[in-house]
């Protein structure tokens, strides 16, 4: 039965991983986001009392 012979499937497995490691991973790791993150103000915002209109 050809399914039990690991020789061709192991070769396909190794080649596919080599392609993934050399092509796909560097492309995804080099991706830069179009909007850079900005630092938020570290001071806590002043909170006033909430005036409920129905009380």
PDB file of N, CA, C and O in Angstrom:
ATOM      1  N   UNK A   1       0.846  -1.179   0.000  1.00  0.00           N
ATOM      2  CA  UNK A   1       0.000   0.000   0.000  1.00  0.00           C
ATOM      3  C   UNK A   1       0.888   1.236   0.000  1.00  0.00           C
ATOM      4  O   UNK A   1       1.780   1.338   0.842  1.00  0.00           O
ATOM      5  N   UNK A   2       0.679   2.169  -0.902  1.00  0.00           N
ATOM      6  CA  UNK A   2       1.569   3.323  -1.012  1.00  0.00           C
ATOM      7  C   UNK A   2       1.431   4.311   0.139  1.00  0.00           C
ATOM      8  O   UNK A   2       2.344   5.102   0.374  1.00  0.00           O
ATOM      9  N   UNK A   3       0.315   4.289   0.861  1.00  0.00           N
ATOM     10  CA  UNK A   3       0.154   5.228   1.967  1.00  0.00           C
ATOM     11  C   UNK A   3       1.138   4.949   3.100  1.00  0.00           C
ATOM     12  O   UNK A   3       1.489   5.859   3.850  1.00  0.00           O
ATOM     13  N   UNK A   4       1.581   3.713   3.230  1.00  0.00           N
ATOM     14  CA  UNK A   4       2.448   3.346   4.333  1.00  0.00           C
ATOM     15  C   UNK A   4       3.921   3.616   4.050  1.00  0.00           C
ATOM     16  O   UNK A   4       4.752   3.492   4.950  1.00  0.00           O
ATOM     17  N   UNK A   5       4.251   3.975   2.839  1.00  0.00           N
ATOM     18  CA  UNK A   5       5.630   4.288   2.497  1.00  0.00           C
ATOM     19  C   UNK A   5       5.901   5.754   2.865  1.00  0.00           C
ATOM     20  O   UNK A   5       5.372   6.644   2.198  1.00  0.00           O
ATOM     21  N   UNK A   6       6.703   6.037   3.899  1.00  0.00           N
ATOM     22  CA  UNK A   6       6.885   7.420   4.343  1.00  0.00           C
ATOM     23  C   UNK A   6       7.857   8.220   3.488  1.00  0.00           C
ATOM     24  O   UNK A   6       7.973   9.432   3.669  1.00  0.00           O
ATOM     25  N   UNK A   7       8.542   7.590   2.584  1.00  0.00           N
ATOM     26  CA  UNK A   7       9.576   8.285   1.843  1.00  0.00           C
ATOM     27  C   UNK A   7       9.070   9.493   1.049  1.00  0.00           C
ATOM     28  O   UNK A   7       9.618  10.578   1.245  1.00  0.00           O
ATOM     29  N   UNK A   8       8.076   9.391   0.174  1.00  0.00           N
ATOM     30  CA  UNK A   8       7.673  10.589  -0.570  1.00  0.00           C
ATOM     31  C   UNK A   8       6.966  11.616   0.306  1.00  0.00           C
ATOM     32  O   UNK A   8       7.111  12.815   0.071  1.00  0.00           O
ATOM     33  N   UNK A   9       6.210  11.183   1.303  1.00  0.00           N
ATOM     34  CA  UNK A   9       5.478  12.136   2.135  1.00  0.00           C
ATOM     35  C   UNK A   9       6.410  12.884   3.075  1.00  0.00           C
ATOM     36  O   UNK A   9       6.189  14.058   3.372  1.00  0.00           O
ATOM     37  N   UNK A  10       7.434  12.215   3.536  1.00  0.00           N
ATOM     38  CA  UNK A  10       8.404  12.893   4.396  1.00  0.00           C
ATOM     39  C   UNK A  10       9.165  13.961   3.609  1.00  0.00           C
ATOM     40  O   UNK A  10       9.428  15.043   4.132  1.00  0.00           O
ATOM     41  N   UNK A  11       9.512  13.671   2.383  1.00  0.00           N
ATOM     42  CA  UNK A  11      10.188  14.648   1.531  1.00  0.00           C
ATOM     43  C   UNK A  11       9.283  15.864   1.273  1.00  0.00           C
ATOM     44  O   UNK A  11       9.747  17.002   1.330  1.00  0.00           O
ATOM     45  N   UNK A  12       8.017  15.628   0.993  1.00  0.00           N
ATOM     46  CA  UNK A  12       7.074  16.735   0.781  1.00  0.00           C
ATOM     47  C   UNK A  12       6.923  17.555   2.062  1.00  0.00           C
ATOM     48  O   UNK A  12       6.855  18.783   2.010  1.00  0.00           O
ATOM     49  N   UNK A  13       6.872  16.888   3.195  1.00  0.00           N
ATOM     50  CA  UNK A  13       6.764  17.571   4.476  1.00  0.00           C
ATOM     51  C   UNK A  13       7.974  18.466   4.732  1.00  0.00           C
ATOM     52  O   UNK A  13       7.812  19.619   5.133  1.00  0.00           O
ATOM     53  N   UNK A  14       9.176  17.957   4.508  1.00  0.00           N
ATOM     54  CA  UNK A  14      10.401  18.727   4.745  1.00  0.00           C
ATOM     55  C   UNK A  14      10.498  19.902   3.778  1.00  0.00           C
ATOM     56  O   UNK A  14      10.854  21.007   4.187  1.00  0.00           O
ATOM     57  N   UNK A  15      10.192  19.684   2.521  1.00  0.00           N
ATOM     58  CA  UNK A  15      10.267  20.766   1.534  1.00  0.00           C
ATOM     59  C   UNK A  15       9.243  21.853   1.843  1.00  0.00           C
ATOM     60  O   UNK A  15       9.547  23.040   1.724  1.00  0.00           O
ATOM     61  N   UNK A  16       8.047  21.465   2.233  1.00  0.00           N
ATOM     62  CA  UNK A  16       7.035  22.474   2.551  1.00  0.00           C
ATOM     63  C   UNK A  16       7.442  23.297   3.778  1.00  0.00           C
ATOM     64  O   UNK A  16       7.202  24.504   3.812  1.00  0.00           O
ATOM     65  N   UNK A  17       8.048  22.669   4.776  1.00  0.00           N
ATOM     66  CA  UNK A  17       8.513  23.425   5.935  1.00  0.00           C
ATOM     67  C   UNK A  17       9.673  24.344   5.570  1.00  0.00           C
ATOM     68  O   UNK A  17       9.754  25.461   6.080  1.00  0.00           O
ATOM     69  N   UNK A  18      10.554  23.903   4.713  1.00  0.00           N
ATOM     70  CA  UNK A  18      11.652  24.770   4.287  1.00  0.00           C
ATOM     71  C   UNK A  18      11.136  25.986   3.533  1.00  0.00           C
ATOM     72  O   UNK A  18      11.636  27.095   3.721  1.00  0.00           O
ATOM     73  N   UNK A  19      10.155  25.786   2.695  1.00  0.00           N
ATOM     74  CA  UNK A  19       9.556  26.921   1.983  1.00  0.00           C
ATOM     75  C   UNK A  19       8.876  27.855   2.967  1.00  0.00           C
ATOM     76  O   UNK A  19       9.003  29.074   2.858  1.00  0.00           O
ATOM     77  N   UNK A  20       8.172  27.304   3.905  1.00  0.00           N
ATOM     78  CA  UNK A  20       7.505  28.125   4.903  1.00  0.00           C
ATOM     79  C   UNK A  20       8.502  28.936   5.720  1.00  0.00           C
ATOM     80  O   UNK A  20       8.287  30.123   5.965  1.00  0.00           O
ATOM     81  N   UNK A  21       9.589  28.301   6.140  1.00  0.00           N
ATOM     82  CA  UNK A  21      10.572  28.996   6.965  1.00  0.00           C
ATOM     83  C   UNK A  21      11.367  30.040   6.192  1.00  0.00           C
ATOM     84  O   UNK A  21      11.775  31.048   6.769  1.00  0.00           O
ATOM     85  N   UNK A  22      11.594  29.823   4.909  1.00  0.00           N
ATOM     86  CA  UNK A  22      12.425  30.764   4.155  1.00  0.00           C
ATOM     87  C   UNK A  22      11.630  31.841   3.439  1.00  0.00           C
ATOM     88  O   UNK A  22      12.185  32.886   3.099  1.00  0.00           O
ATOM     89  N   UNK A  23      10.347  31.614   3.199  1.00  0.00           N
ATOM     90  CA  UNK A  23       9.573  32.595   2.441  1.00  0.00           C
ATOM     91  C   UNK A  23       8.487  33.251   3.288  1.00  0.00           C
ATOM     92  O   UNK A  23       8.432  34.477   3.384  1.00  0.00           O
ATOM     93  N   UNK A  24       7.647  32.464   3.888  1.00  0.00           N
ATOM     94  CA  UNK A  24       6.468  33.012   4.560  1.00  0.00           C
ATOM     95  C   UNK A  24       6.799  33.705   5.880  1.00  0.00           C
ATOM     96  O   UNK A  24       6.308  34.807   6.125  1.00  0.00           O
ATOM     97  N   UNK A  25       7.603  33.101   6.720  1.00  0.00           N
ATOM     98  CA  UNK A  25       7.896  33.700   8.016  1.00  0.00           C
ATOM     99  C   UNK A  25       8.631  35.031   7.906  1.00  0.00           C
ATOM    100  O   UNK A  25       8.234  35.975   8.590  1.00  0.00           O
ATOM    101  N   UNK A  26       9.674  35.170   7.091  1.00  0.00           N
ATOM    102  CA  UNK A  26      10.313  36.485   6.990  1.00  0.00           C
ATOM    103  C   UNK A  26       9.376  37.569   6.449  1.00  0.00           C
ATOM    104  O   UNK A  26       9.475  38.727   6.856  1.00  0.00           O
ATOM    105  N   UNK A  27       8.479  37.212   5.547  1.00  0.00           N
ATOM    106  CA  UNK A  27       7.540  38.211   5.029  1.00  0.00           C
ATOM    107  C   UNK A  27       6.594  38.683   6.118  1.00  0.00           C
ATOM    108  O   UNK A  27       6.296  39.874   6.205  1.00  0.00           O
ATOM    109  N   UNK A  28       6.119  37.769   6.946  1.00  0.00           N
ATOM    110  CA  UNK A  28       5.198  38.181   7.995  1.00  0.00           C
ATOM    111  C   UNK A  28       5.919  38.906   9.129  1.00  0.00           C
ATOM    112  O   UNK A  28       5.342  39.798   9.750  1.00  0.00           O
ATOM    113  N   UNK A  29       7.156  38.544   9.407  1.00  0.00           N
ATOM    114  CA  UNK A  29       7.886  39.217  10.476  1.00  0.00           C
ATOM    115  C   UNK A  29       8.351  40.609  10.071  1.00  0.00           C
ATOM    116  O   UNK A  29       8.541  41.460  10.940  1.00  0.00           O
ATOM    117  N   UNK A  30       8.539  40.866   8.781  1.00  0.00           N
ATOM    118  CA  UNK A  30       8.968  42.178   8.311  1.00  0.00           C
ATOM    119  C   UNK A  30       7.814  43.142   8.098  1.00  0.00           C
ATOM    120  O   UNK A  30       8.033  44.293   7.719  1.00  0.00           O
ATOM    121  N   UNK A  31       6.588  42.690   8.335  1.00  0.00           N
ATOM    122  CA  UNK A  31       5.431  43.546   8.121  1.00  0.00           C
ATOM    123  C   UNK A  31       5.439  44.694   9.118  1.00  0.00           C
ATOM    124  O   UNK A  31       5.639  44.488  10.315  1.00  0.00           O
ATOM    125  N   UNK A  32       5.222  45.891   8.622  1.00  0.00           N
ATOM    126  CA  UNK A  32       5.120  47.054   9.501  1.00  0.00           C
ATOM    127  C   UNK A  32       3.697  47.581   9.428  1.00  0.00           C
ATOM    128  O   UNK A  32       3.084  47.610   8.360  1.00  0.00           O
ATOM    129  N   UNK A  33       3.196  47.986  10.543  1.00  0.00           N
ATOM    130  CA  UNK A  33       1.838  48.493  10.601  1.00  0.00           C
ATOM    131  C   UNK A  33       1.800  49.911  10.051  1.00  0.00           C
ATOM    132  O   UNK A  33       2.728  50.681  10.298  1.00  0.00           O
ATOM    133  N   UNK A  34       0.769  50.278   9.320  1.00  0.00           N
ATOM    134  CA  UNK A  34       0.712  51.614   8.732  1.00  0.00           C
ATOM    135  C   UNK A  34       0.552  52.717   9.765  1.00  0.00           C
ATOM    136  O   UNK A  34       1.015  53.835   9.535  1.00  0.00           O
ATOM    137  N   UNK A  35      -0.077  52.444  10.877  1.00  0.00           N
ATOM    138  CA  UNK A  35      -0.272  53.452  11.920  1.00  0.00           C
ATOM    139  C   UNK A  35       0.574  53.083  13.129  1.00  0.00           C
ATOM    140  O   UNK A  35       0.343  52.060  13.774  1.00  0.00           O
ATOM    141  N   UNK A  36       1.543  53.915  13.425  1.00  0.00           N
ATOM    142  CA  UNK A  36       2.383  53.658  14.593  1.00  0.00           C
ATOM    143  C   UNK A  36       1.619  54.031  15.861  1.00  0.00           C
ATOM    144  O   UNK A  36       0.826  54.972  15.865  1.00  0.00           O
ATOM    145  N   UNK A  37       1.860  53.307  16.902  1.00  0.00           N
ATOM    146  CA  UNK A  37       1.188  53.566  18.169  1.00  0.00           C
ATOM    147  C   UNK A  37       1.754  54.828  18.806  1.00  0.00           C
ATOM    148  O   UNK A  37       2.962  55.062  18.773  1.00  0.00           O
ATOM    149  N   UNK A  38       0.880  55.632  19.380  1.00  0.00           N
ATOM    150  CA  UNK A  38       1.309  56.839  20.072  1.00  0.00           C
ATOM    151  C   UNK A  38       1.197  56.604  21.570  1.00  0.00           C
ATOM    152  O   UNK A  38       0.344  55.842  22.026  1.00  0.00           O
ATOM    153  N   UNK A  39       2.045  57.251  22.316  1.00  0.00           N
ATOM    154  CA  UNK A  39       2.023  57.100  23.764  1.00  0.00           C
ATOM    155  C   UNK A  39       0.845  57.873  24.346  1.00  0.00           C
ATOM    156  O   UNK A  39       0.585  59.013  23.959  1.00  0.00           O
ATOM    157  N   UNK A  40       0.154  57.256  25.257  1.00  0.00           N
ATOM    158  CA  UNK A  40      -0.960  57.902  25.927  1.00  0.00           C
ATOM    159  C   UNK A  40      -0.423  58.740  27.082  1.00  0.00           C
ATOM    160  O   UNK A  40       0.684  58.516  27.571  1.00  0.00           O
ATOM    161  N   UNK A  41      -1.218  59.694  27.501  1.00  0.00           N
ATOM    162  CA  UNK A  41      -0.859  60.514  28.647  1.00  0.00           C
ATOM    163  C   UNK A  41      -0.878  59.636  29.897  1.00  0.00           C
ATOM    164  O   UNK A  41      -1.843  58.911  30.134  1.00  0.00           O
ATOM    165  N   UNK A  42       0.188  59.702  30.694  1.00  0.00           N
ATOM    166  CA  UNK A  42       0.270  58.821  31.862  1.00  0.00           C
ATOM    167  C   UNK A  42      -0.483  59.369  33.064  1.00  0.00           C
ATOM    168  O   UNK A  42      -0.710  58.642  34.031  1.00  0.00           O
ATOM    169  N   UNK A  43      -0.872  60.635  33.021  1.00  0.00           N
ATOM    170  CA  UNK A  43      -1.618  61.192  34.151  1.00  0.00           C
ATOM    171  C   UNK A  43      -3.059  60.735  34.076  1.00  0.00           C
ATOM    172  O   UNK A  43      -3.655  60.656  33.002  1.00  0.00           O
ATOM    173  N   UNK A  44      -3.607  60.435  35.249  1.00  0.00           N
ATOM    174  CA  UNK A  44      -4.990  59.967  35.287  1.00  0.00           C
ATOM    175  C   UNK A  44      -5.921  61.150  35.056  1.00  0.00           C
ATOM    176  O   UNK A  44      -5.697  62.247  35.567  1.00  0.00           O
ATOM    177  N   UNK A  45      -6.947  60.910  34.293  1.00  0.00           N
ATOM    178  CA  UNK A  45      -7.893  61.976  33.982  1.00  0.00           C
ATOM    179  C   UNK A  45      -8.681  62.362  35.232  1.00  0.00           C
ATOM    180  O   UNK A  45      -9.024  61.515  36.057  1.00  0.00           O
ATOM    181  N   UNK A  46      -8.962  63.667  35.353  1.00  0.00           N
ATOM    182  CA  UNK A  46      -9.730  64.144  36.499  1.00  0.00           C
ATOM    183  C   UNK A  46     -11.192  63.774  36.281  1.00  0.00           C
ATOM    184  O   UNK A  46     -11.786  64.093  35.250  1.00  0.00           O
ATOM    185  N   UNK A  47     -11.751  63.099  37.265  1.00  0.00           N
ATOM    186  CA  UNK A  47     -13.129  62.648  37.143  1.00  0.00           C
ATOM    187  C   UNK A  47     -14.021  63.499  38.037  1.00  0.00           C
ATOM    188  O   UNK A  47     -13.764  63.653  39.231  1.00  0.00           O
ATOM    189  N   UNK A  48     -15.052  64.038  37.447  1.00  0.00           N
ATOM    190  CA  UNK A  48     -16.017  64.812  38.223  1.00  0.00           C
ATOM    191  C   UNK A  48     -17.174  63.945  38.645  1.00  0.00           C
ATOM    192  O   UNK A  48     -17.237  62.761  38.316  1.00  0.00           O
ATOM    193  N   UNK A  49     -18.078  64.538  39.367  1.00  0.00           N
ATOM    194  CA  UNK A  49     -19.254  63.785  39.777  1.00  0.00           C
ATOM    195  C   UNK A  49     -20.210  63.681  38.609  1.00  0.00           C
ATOM    196  O   UNK A  49     -20.289  64.578  37.769  1.00  0.00           O
ATOM    197  N   UNK A  50     -20.918  62.602  38.566  1.00  0.00           N
ATOM    198  CA  UNK A  50     -21.874  62.374  37.491  1.00  0.00           C
ATOM    199  C   UNK A  50     -23.239  62.885  37.954  1.00  0.00           C
ATOM    200  O   UNK A  50     -23.766  62.478  38.990  1.00  0.00           O
ATOM    201  N   UNK A  51     -23.770  63.765  37.169  1.00  0.00           N
ATOM    202  CA  UNK A  51     -25.081  64.319  37.520  1.00  0.00           C
ATOM    203  C   UNK A  51     -26.150  63.595  36.715  1.00  0.00           C
ATOM    204  O   UNK A  51     -26.283  63.786  35.507  1.00  0.00           O
ATOM    205  N   UNK A  52     -26.908  62.759  37.419  1.00  0.00           N
ATOM    206  CA  UNK A  52     -27.977  62.032  36.753  1.00  0.00           C
ATOM    207  C   UNK A  52     -29.150  62.966  36.546  1.00  0.00           C
ATOM    208  O   UNK A  52     -29.554  63.642  37.491  1.00  0.00           O
ATOM    209  N   UNK A  53     -29.709  63.032  35.368  1.00  0.00           N
ATOM    210  CA  UNK A  53     -30.795  63.980  35.115  1.00  0.00           C
ATOM    211  C   UNK A  53     -32.109  63.610  35.798  1.00  0.00           C
ATOM    212  O   UNK A  53     -32.985  64.466  35.921  1.00  0.00           O
ATOM    213  N   UNK A  54     -32.277  62.370  36.246  1.00  0.00           N
ATOM    214  CA  UNK A  54     -33.558  61.971  36.829  1.00  0.00           C
ATOM    215  C   UNK A  54     -33.527  61.922  38.340  1.00  0.00           C
ATOM    216  O   UNK A  54     -34.501  61.481  38.951  1.00  0.00           O
ATOM    217  N   UNK A  55     -32.430  62.365  38.979  1.00  0.00           N
ATOM    218  CA  UNK A  55     -32.407  62.345  40.455  1.00  0.00           C
ATOM    219  C   UNK A  55     -32.559  63.725  41.001  1.00  0.00           C
ATOM    220  O   UNK A  55     -32.564  63.910  42.218  1.00  0.00           O
TER     221      UNK A  55
END
